Amino acid sequence: MHWPHRGLRRIGKGVNPTEPSAALVRHAFDLTAHEQHRLAAVIAASPDLDPGAVLAIEAEAHRMLYSDLDAEQRAIYRMLVDAGVLDA
């Protein structure tokens, strides 16, 4: 039987479930250093990149995306913002 959850192992038959090694084990990887390296490479490859302009364009796209919502859509949007799913 395939166990679909990568990074976890399942308790099998004949394993004492009270032993710490019998519990599911979650693996975590910190990709912060990799992301910093990737971002530095992107910036180095784009000498004419204007971060301020990019942010302004993204803010305008966000405004356009969420403008002209009907009452129900605004209520759902507000609920998602309040839940932390979307940025306001």
KOLZA-614092 format. One record per residue (C-alpha): x, y, z. Coordinates in steps of 0.02 Angstrom, whole numbers, plus 50000, padded with zeros to 5 digits. Layout:
<recs>
XYZ
...
</recs>
This chain:
<recs>
500005000050000
500695016949950
500845029550091
500545046350003
501225058150135
503045061650099
504095065150252
502965054450362
503055036050401
501605025450458
501505014250610
501584996550547
500984980050620
502054973550760
502674990950808
502414996750986
501445013150965
502055019551135
503865020151075
504375037551013
505105029750855
503385022550812
502555039650795
502395049050633
503915059650601
503785076050507
505295082550414
505545101250388
506755109850272
507285127950288
507425134950111
507815152850167
509635152450110
509135144749943
507795158049917
509035171949957
510265164549832
508895163049699
508305180949727
510095187549718
510325178349552
508715185649482
509215203249532
510975201049463
510245194949297
509095210049286
510185225649303
508775236949240
507525230149368
506585244049459
505825236149617
504785251749652
503995251049480
503655232449498
502795235349665
501755249649592
501205238549447
500755224449567
499765236549678
498815242849525
498455225049468
497825220749643
496695236149644
495995231649472
495725213449519
494685217549672
493765232849605
491975231649543
491485217249657
489655214849698
489055214349880
489245195449899
490995195649822
491515210049937
490885200350088
491885184950036
493415195650001
493275203850174
493075186650255
494665180450168
495625196050218
495045194450399
495565176050399
497305180850335
497105171450171
497225187350065
498145203550092
497055219050099
</recs>
